[in-house]
Amino acid sequence: MMAHEGLRDGLPVAGYRPQSQQAIDTVNEFKDVEERLLRAIDLLRDDVDGEQYDQRWLAIARTTLEQGFMALNRAVFRPARIKLPGDAK
């Protein structure tokens, strides 16, 4: 659904705004890269090559990658702060 000319409605989540197709495509590209990296970590976690890896550091790597991509996606989508009941108008 289009919100404004050339923009798509934002997520139905407070603070998200309409997005351009370019922004959506950019985030989708980042999601693809993120998924490929997470699957590589999954292979190490599941010990598919017979090696033993430090599971603690794999968990840290996974969490850090997820946080990094979340920050990257937020940089593109730029969600806003929201008003709460009782805030000054």
Sequence and secondary structure as in RCSB ss.txt:
>XXXX:A:sequence
MMAHEGLRDGLPVAGYRPQSQQAIDTVNEFKDVEERLLRAIDLLRDDVDGEQYDQRWLAIARTTLEQGFMALNRA
VFRPARIKLPGDAK
>XXXX:A:secstr
 BSSTTEE   SSTT   EEHHHHHHHHHHHHHHHHHHHHHHHHHTTTTS    HHHHHHHHHHHHHHHHHHHHH
HH       TT   
